[in-house]
Amino acid sequence: MENGIGFFDIVWSIFWLFLMVAWFWVMISVVADVFRSKDLSGGGKALWIAFVILIPWLGVLCYLIVRGDKMHQHNVETMNQIEEAQKDYIRSVASVSAADELERLAKLKESGHLTEEEFAAQKAKILAS
């Protein structure tokens, strides 16, 4: 008989480590969702947190059954808000001022790449926006 750690022991330890990480992930997700829920009152939030802390397995399972659809909606709303904020930031950083655009058009006109009519049409577009 061998007195060391065998292959099965390592695999079993990795399996339990995976389950612990998954459990903490679900637990943190549930607690975070309780706090960001706008449709729960303060007392409702306190009851859910107490339930999840005092009877963790049952509390998390009940929360996922009762409010799992709202949890998904909260995640979608958060992702949409992040995406909109990112788009707004990109627009604000990438926007070019009208003066810069007019200067660029003037250089193109001077170099002969734009005719007077094309220049006037582009200038009108820039000034209209």
MARBA-3410 file (N, C-alpha, C, O; in Angstrom, 1 decimal):
129
0.8,-1.2,0.0,0.0,0.0,0.0,0.9,1.2,0.0,1.9,1.3,0.6 ~ 0.4,2.2,-0.7,1.2,3.4,-0.9,0.8,4.5,0.2,-0.4,4.6,0.5 ~ 1.8,5.2,0.7,1.5,6.2,1.7,1.6,7.6,1.2,1.9,8.5,2.0 ~ 1.2,7.9,0.0,1.3,9.2,-0.6,-0.1,9.6,-1.1,-1.1,9.0,-0.9 ~ 0.0,10.7,-1.8,-1.2,11.2,-2.4,-1.3,10.6,-3.8,-0.4,10.7,-4.6
-2.4,9.9,-4.1,-2.6,9.3,-5.4,-3.3,10.2,-6.4,-3.7,11.3,-6.1 ~ -3.3,9.7,-7.6,-4.0,10.4,-8.7,-5.4,10.7,-8.4,-5.9,11.8,-8.6 ~ -6.2,9.7,-7.9,-7.6,9.9,-7.5,-7.8,11.0,-6.5,-8.7,11.7,-6.6 ~ -6.9,11.0,-5.5,-6.9,12.1,-4.5,-6.8,13.5,-5.1,-7.5,14.4,-4.6 ~ -5.9,13.6,-6.0,-5.7,14.9,-6.7,-6.9,15.3,-7.5,-7.4,16.4,-7.4
-7.5,14.4,-8.2,-8.7,14.6,-9.0,-9.8,15.0,-8.1,-10.6,15.9,-8.4 ~ -10.0,14.3,-7.0,-11.1,14.5,-6.1,-10.9,15.9,-5.5,-11.9,16.6,-5.3 ~ -9.7,16.3,-5.1,-9.4,17.6,-4.6,-9.7,18.7,-5.6,-10.3,19.8,-5.2 ~ -9.4,18.5,-6.8,-9.7,19.5,-7.9,-11.2,19.6,-8.0,-11.7,20.7,-8.2 ~ -11.9,18.5,-8.0,-13.3,18.5,-8.1,-14.0,19.4,-7.0,-14.8,20.2,-7.3
-13.5,19.1,-5.8,-14.1,19.9,-4.6,-13.7,21.4,-4.7,-14.5,22.2,-4.3 ~ -12.5,21.7,-5.2,-12.1,23.0,-5.3,-13.0,23.7,-6.4,-13.4,24.9,-6.2 ~ -13.3,23.1,-7.5,-14.2,23.6,-8.5,-15.5,23.9,-7.9,-16.1,24.9,-8.1 ~ -16.1,22.9,-7.1,-17.4,23.1,-6.5,-17.4,24.3,-5.5,-18.4,25.1,-5.5 ~ -16.3,24.5,-4.8,-16.3,25.6,-3.9,-16.2,26.9,-4.6,-16.9,27.9,-4.2
-15.4,27.0,-5.7,-15.4,28.2,-6.5,-16.7,28.5,-7.1,-17.2,29.7,-7.1 ~ -17.4,27.5,-7.6,-18.7,27.7,-8.2,-19.7,28.2,-7.2,-20.5,29.1,-7.4 ~ -19.6,27.6,-6.0,-20.5,28.0,-4.9,-20.4,29.4,-4.5,-21.3,30.2,-4.4 ~ -19.1,29.8,-4.3,-18.8,31.2,-3.9,-19.3,32.2,-5.1,-19.8,33.3,-4.8 ~ -19.1,31.8,-6.3,-19.5,32.6,-7.4,-21.1,32.8,-7.4,-21.5,34.0,-7.5
-21.8,31.7,-7.2,-23.3,31.8,-7.1,-23.7,32.7,-5.9,-24.6,33.5,-6.0 ~ -23.0,32.4,-4.8,-23.4,33.2,-3.6,-23.1,34.7,-3.7,-24.0,35.5,-3.4 ~ -22.0,35.0,-4.3,-21.7,36.5,-4.5,-22.7,37.1,-5.5,-23.1,38.2,-5.4 ~ -23.0,36.3,-6.6,-24.0,36.8,-7.6,-25.4,37.0,-6.9,-26.0,38.1,-7.2 ~ -25.8,36.2,-6.1,-27.1,36.3,-5.4,-27.1,37.5,-4.5,-28.0,38.4,-4.5
-26.1,37.7,-3.7,-26.0,38.8,-2.8,-25.9,40.1,-3.6,-26.5,41.1,-3.2 ~ -25.1,40.1,-4.6,-25.0,41.4,-5.4,-26.4,41.7,-6.1,-26.7,42.9,-6.1 ~ -27.1,40.7,-6.5,-28.4,40.9,-7.1,-29.4,41.4,-6.1,-30.2,42.3,-6.4 ~ -29.3,40.9,-4.9,-30.2,41.4,-3.8,-30.0,42.9,-3.6,-30.9,43.7,-3.5 ~ -28.7,43.3,-3.6,-28.4,44.7,-3.3,-28.8,45.6,-4.5,-29.1,46.8,-4.2
-28.7,45.2,-5.7,-29.0,46.0,-6.8,-30.4,46.0,-7.3,-30.8,46.7,-8.2 ~ -31.3,45.2,-6.6,-32.7,45.1,-7.0,-33.4,46.3,-6.5,-33.4,46.6,-5.3 ~ -34.0,47.0,-7.5,-34.7,48.3,-7.1,-36.1,47.9,-6.7,-36.8,48.8,-6.1 ~ -36.6,46.7,-7.1,-38.0,46.4,-6.8,-38.1,45.8,-5.4,-39.2,45.5,-4.9 ~ -37.0,45.5,-4.6,-37.1,45.0,-3.3,-36.9,46.2,-2.3,-36.1,47.1,-2.5
-37.7,46.2,-1.2,-37.6,47.2,-0.2,-36.4,46.8,0.7,-35.8,45.8,0.5 ~ -36.0,47.7,1.6,-34.9,47.4,2.5,-35.2,46.2,3.3,-34.3,45.4,3.6 ~ -36.4,46.1,3.8,-36.7,44.9,4.6,-36.7,43.6,3.8,-36.2,42.6,4.3 ~ -37.1,43.7,2.6,-37.0,42.5,1.7,-35.6,42.1,1.5,-35.3,40.9,1.5 ~ -34.8,43.1,1.2,-33.3,42.8,1.0,-32.7,42.2,2.3,-31.9,41.2,2.2
-33.1,42.7,3.4,-32.5,42.2,4.7,-33.0,40.8,4.9,-32.2,39.9,5.4 ~ -34.2,40.5,4.6,-34.7,39.1,4.8,-34.0,38.1,3.8,-33.6,37.0,4.3 ~ -33.8,38.5,2.6,-33.1,37.6,1.6,-31.7,37.4,2.1,-31.2,36.3,2.0 ~ -31.0,38.5,2.5,-29.6,38.3,2.9,-29.5,37.4,4.2,-28.7,36.6,4.3 ~ -30.4,37.6,5.1,-30.5,36.8,6.3,-30.7,35.3,5.9,-30.1,34.4,6.5
-31.6,35.1,5.0,-32.0,33.7,4.6,-30.7,33.1,3.9,-30.4,31.9,4.2 ~ -30.1,33.9,3.1,-28.9,33.3,2.4,-27.7,33.1,3.3,-27.0,32.1,3.1 ~ -27.6,33.9,4.4,-26.5,33.7,5.3,-26.8,32.6,6.3,-25.9,31.8,6.6 ~ -28.0,32.6,6.8,-28.3,31.6,7.9,-28.5,30.2,7.3,-28.1,29.2,7.9 ~ -29.1,30.1,6.2,-29.3,28.7,5.5,-28.8,28.9,4.1,-29.7,29.0,3.2
-27.6,28.8,3.9,-27.0,29.2,2.6,-27.5,28.4,1.4,-28.0,28.9,0.4 ~ -27.5,27.1,1.5,-27.9,26.2,0.3,-29.4,26.5,0.0,-29.7,26.7,-1.2 ~ -30.2,26.4,1.0,-31.7,26.6,0.8,-32.0,28.1,0.4,-32.8,28.3,-0.5 ~ -31.3,29.0,1.0,-31.5,30.4,0.7,-31.2,30.8,-0.8,-31.9,31.4,-1.5 ~ -30.0,30.3,-1.2,-29.6,30.5,-2.6,-30.5,29.8,-3.6,-30.9,30.4,-4.6
-30.9,28.6,-3.3,-31.8,27.8,-4.2,-33.1,28.5,-4.3,-33.7,28.6,-5.4 ~ -33.7,28.9,-3.1,-35.0,29.6,-3.1,-34.9,30.9,-3.9,-35.8,31.3,-4.7 ~ -33.8,31.7,-3.7,-33.6,33.0,-4.5,-33.6,32.7,-6.0,-34.2,33.4,-6.7 ~ -32.9,31.7,-6.4,-32.8,31.4,-7.8,-34.1,31.0,-8.4,-34.4,31.3,-9.5 ~ -34.9,30.2,-7.6,-36.2,29.8,-8.1,-37.2,31.0,-8.1,-37.9,31.1,-9.1
-37.2,31.7,-7.1,-38.2,32.8,-6.9,-37.8,34.0,-7.8,-38.7,34.6,-8.4 ~ -36.6,34.4,-7.8,-36.2,35.7,-8.4,-35.1,35.5,-9.6,-34.5,36.4,-9.9 ~ -35.0,34.3,-10.1,-34.0,34.0,-11.1,-34.3,34.8,-12.4,-33.3,35.3,-13.0 ~ -35.5,35.0,-12.7,-35.8,35.7,-14.0,-35.5,37.2,-13.8,-35.0,37.9,-14.7 ~ -35.7,37.8,-12.6,-35.4,39.1,-12.3,-33.9,39.3,-12.2,-33.3,40.3,-12.6
-33.2,38.3,-11.8,-31.7,38.3,-11.7,-31.2,38.4,-13.2,-30.2,39.2,-13.4 ~ -31.8,37.7,-14.1,-31.4,37.8,-15.5,-31.7,39.2,-16.0,-30.8,39.7,-16.7 ~ -32.8,39.7,-15.7,-33.2,41.1,-16.2,-32.2,42.1,-15.7,-31.8,43.0,-16.4 ~ -31.8,42.0,-14.4,-30.8,42.9,-13.9,-29.5,42.9,-14.6,-28.9,43.9,-14.9 ~ -29.1,41.6,-14.9,-27.8,41.5,-15.6,-27.9,42.1,-17.0,-27.0,42.8,-17.5
-29.0,41.9,-17.7,-29.2,42.5,-19.1,-29.2,44.0,-19.0,-28.6,44.7,-19.8 ~ -29.9,44.6,-18.0,-30.0,46.0,-17.8,-28.6,46.6,-17.5,-28.3,47.6,-18.1 ~ -27.9,45.9,-16.7,-26.5,46.4,-16.4,-25.6,46.4,-17.6,-24.9,47.3,-17.9 ~ -25.7,45.3,-18.4,-24.9,45.2,-19.6,-25.3,46.3,-20.6,-24.4,46.9,-21.3 ~ -26.6,46.6,-20.8,-27.0,47.6,-21.7,-26.5,49.0,-21.2,-26.1,49.8,-22.0
-26.6,49.2,-19.9,-26.1,50.5,-19.4,-24.6,50.7,-19.6,-24.1,51.7,-20.0 ~ -23.8,49.6,-19.4,-22.4,49.6,-19.7,-22.1,49.9,-21.2,-21.2,50.7,-21.5 ~ -22.9,49.2,-22.0,-22.7,49.4,-23.5,-23.0,50.8,-23.9,-22.3,51.4,-24.7 ~ -24.1,51.4,-23.4,-24.4,52.8,-23.7,-23.4,53.7,-23.2,-23.0,54.7,-23.9 ~ -22.9,53.5,-22.0,-21.8,54.4,-21.5,-20.6,54.3,-22.3,-19.9,55.3,-22.6
-20.2,53.1,-22.8,-19.1,52.9,-23.6,-19.2,53.6,-25.0,-18.3,54.2,-25.5 ~ -20.4,53.5,-25.6,-20.7,54.1,-26.8,-20.6,55.7,-26.7,-20.1,56.3,-27.5 ~ -21.2,56.2,-25.6,-21.2,57.6,-25.4,-19.7,58.1,-25.2,-19.3,59.1,-25.7 ~ -18.9,57.3,-24.5,-17.5,57.7,-24.3,-16.8,57.7,-25.6,-16.0,58.6,-25.9 ~ -17.0,56.7,-26.4,-16.3,56.6,-27.7,-16.7,57.7,-28.6,-15.9,58.3,-29.3
-18.0,58.1,-28.6,-18.5,59.2,-29.4,-17.8,60.5,-28.9,-17.4,61.3,-29.8 ~ -17.7,60.7,-27.6,-17.2,61.9,-27.1,-15.7,62.0,-27.4,-15.2,63.1,-27.7 ~ -15.0,60.9,-27.4,-13.5,60.9,-27.7,-13.3,61.1,-29.2,-12.3,61.7,-29.6 ~ -14.1,60.4,-30.0,-13.8,60.3,-31.4,-14.4,61.5,-32.2,-14.1,61.6,-33.4 ~ -15.2,62.3,-31.5,-15.9,63.3,-32.3,-14.9,64.4,-32.7,-13.9,64.7,-31.9
-15.0,64.9,-33.9,-14.2,65.9,-34.4,-15.0,67.2,-34.5,-16.1,67.2,-34.9 ~ -14.4,68.3,-34.1,-15.1,69.5,-34.1,-15.4,70.0,-35.5,-14.7,69.6,-36.4 ~ -16.4,70.9,-35.6,-16.8,71.4,-36.9,-15.6,72.2,-37.5,-15.4,72.2,-38.7 ~ -14.9,72.9,-36.6,-13.8,73.8,-37.1,-12.7,72.9,-37.7,-12.1,73.2,-38.8 ~ -12.4,71.7,-37.1,-11.4,70.8,-37.7,-11.9,70.3,-39.0,-11.0,70.1,-39.9
-13.1,70.0,-39.1,-13.7,69.4,-40.4,-13.6,70.5,-41.5,-13.2,70.2,-42.6 ~ -13.9,71.7,-41.1,-13.9,72.8,-42.1,-12.4,73.1,-42.6,-12.2,73.4,-43.7 ~ -11.5,73.0,-41.6,-10.1,73.2,-42.0,-9.6,72.1,-42.9,-8.9,72.4,-43.9 ~ -10.0,70.9,-42.7,-9.7,69.7,-43.5,-10.3,69.9,-44.9,-9.6,69.7,-45.9 ~ -11.5,70.4,-45.0,-12.2,70.6,-46.3,-11.5,71.7,-47.1,-11.3,71.6,-48.3
-11.1,72.8,-46.3,-10.4,73.9,-47.0,-9.0,73.4,-47.6,-8.7,73.8,-48.7 ~ -8.3,72.6,-46.9,-7.1,72.0,-47.4,-7.3,71.2,-48.7,-6.6,71.2,-49.6 ~ -8.4,70.4,-48.6,-8.7,69.6,-49.8,-9.1,70.4,-51.0,-8.8,70.1,-52.1 ~ -9.8,71.5,-50.7,-10.2,72.5,-51.8,-8.9,73.1,-52.4,-8.8,73.3,-53.6 ~ -8.0,73.6,-51.5,-6.8,74.3,-51.9,-5.9,73.3,-52.8,-5.3,73.8,-53.7
-5.9,72.1,-52.4,-5.0,71.1,-53.1,-5.7,70.7,-54.4,-5.0,70.0,-55.2 ~ -6.9,71.0,-54.6,-7.6,70.7,-55.9,-8.4,69.4,-55.9,-8.8,69.0,-56.9 ~ -8.5,68.8,-54.7,-9.2,67.5,-54.6,-10.8,67.7,-54.6,-11.5,66.8,-54.9 ~ -11.2,68.9,-54.2,-12.6,69.3,-54.1,-12.9,70.5,-55.0,-12.1,71.4,-55.1 ~ -14.0,70.4,-55.7,-14.4,71.6,-56.4,-15.1,72.6,-55.5,-15.4,72.2,-54.4
-15.4,73.8,-56.0,-16.1,74.8,-55.2,-17.5,74.3,-54.8,-17.9,74.5,-53.7 ~ -18.2,73.6,-55.7,-19.5,73.0,-55.4,-19.5,71.9,-54.3,-20.3,71.9,-53.4 ~ -18.5,71.0,-54.4,-18.3,70.0,-53.5,-18.0,70.5,-52.1,-18.5,70.1,-51.1 ~ -17.1,71.5,-52.1,-16.7,72.2,-50.9,-17.9,72.8,-50.2,-18.1,72.7,-49.0 ~ -18.8,73.5,-51.0,-19.9,74.2,-50.4,-20.9,73.2,-49.9,-21.5,73.5,-48.8
-21.1,72.1,-50.6,-22.1,71.1,-50.1,-21.6,70.4,-48.8,-22.4,70.3,-47.9 ~ -20.3,70.1,-48.7,-19.8,69.5,-47.5,-19.8,70.5,-46.3,-20.1,70.2,-45.2 ~ -19.5,71.8,-46.6,-19.5,72.8,-45.6,-20.9,73.0,-45.1,-21.1,73.1,-43.8 ~ -21.9,72.9,-45.9,-23.3,73.1,-45.5,-23.7,71.9,-44.6,-24.4,72.1,-43.6 ~ -23.2,70.7,-44.9,-23.5,69.5,-44.1,-22.9,69.6,-42.7,-23.6,69.4,-41.7
-21.7,70.1,-42.7,-21.0,70.3,-41.4,-21.7,71.3,-40.5,-21.9,71.1,-39.3 ~ -22.0,72.4,-41.1,-22.6,73.5,-40.4,-24.0,73.2,-40.0,-24.5,73.7,-39.0 ~ -24.7,72.3,-40.7,-26.1,71.9,-40.4,-26.1,71.0,-39.2,-27.1,70.9,-38.4 ~ -25.1,70.2,-39.0,-25.1,69.2,-37.9,-24.5,69.8,-36.6,-24.5,69.1,-35.6
END
